[in-house]
């Protein structure tokens, strides 16, 4: 039986303690080193923020839903004509490392939903890889990664 709703889930181990990873996710000064290019504020429960990304020229409205320090962050963001829930769970793992799981919900299982699933799954895998590179090695992987999308042909 084909599911009617599509959902994205990606996980990765970050070799840093939970409190450092949590702060890197909620603090825009750190987020600009691996995810966004600008934010109107810190991720705090109930806040409405605007994010900018290096690869798209648009304001992305974000409504922070729930924040549990060092454990969980959820927010809603707009994806074209719909709004999706993003959940980030942080779990301590061996030797003081952290497992980060990102879940984005949901879209209908149709052509639009499949396009969203493909693009945003790629995006969340990129988010986790960039977070890992920044946290563990101080490398900003997104810098210059998407400049080609703005070149006029």
C-alpha positions, -999 to +999 in steps of 0.1 A: +000+000+000+013+034-010+016+059+019-005+090+015+019+113+034+056+117+028+081+126+056+118+132+056+142+119+083+180+122+083+205+116+112+242+120+117+266+118+146+285+150+155+316+145+175+308+173+200+287+174+232+250+179+230+251+214+246+275+227+219+255+212+191+223+226+205+238+261+207+251+258+171+216+251+159+197+279+179+223+307+177+222+326+144+259+337+148+268+300+146+242+290+121+256+315+095+288+293+094+270+263+081+233+268+072+218+302+067+233+335+056+212+357+080+185+354+107+164+380+124+171+364+158+178+334+180+156+303+179+134+307+210+100+292+217+072+313+201+095+336+181+088+345+144+120+347+125+131+354+089+160+334+075+180+340+044+200+312+027+231+316+005+216+296-023+182+313-026+173+349-029+142+350-006+131+356+029+120+324+046+095+329+074+102+306+104+079+302+135+097+285+163+074+260+180+091+242+209+126+243+223+139+220+250+174+229+259+200+204+246+172+180+235+147+192+209+138+221+186+108+223+164+096+250+140+074+256+110+086+271+078+071+279+045+078+258+015+061+275-015+024+274-008+026+251+022+041+251+057+061+222+070+070+212+106+107+206+112+118+187+143+154+183+154+162+158+182+196+157+199+207+126+218+239+121+237+259+092+224+292+075+233+322+095+245+302+128+247+292+129+211+257+138+197+232+121+173+212+148+155+180+136+138+161+160+116+125+152+106+104+173+082+066+167+079+047+163+056+035+164+020+010+145+000+024+115-020+020+131-054+043+148-079+047+179-058+054+159-027+079+137-044+098+168-057+097+182-021+109+149-007+139+147-031+150+183-027+145+186+011+161+152+018+191+164-001+190+197+018+188+180+053+217+157+044+236+188+034+226+206+066+240+177+087+272+174+067+278+212+070+270+212+107+294+183+112+322+200+092+317+233+111+315+218+146+343+193+142+368+211+119+357+248+116+351+244+079+323+264+062+312+239+035+283+261+021+305+291+014+307+293-024+289+260-029+259+274-047+273+305-064+268+288-098+230+289-093+232+327-097+254+329-127+237+341-158+242+318-187 
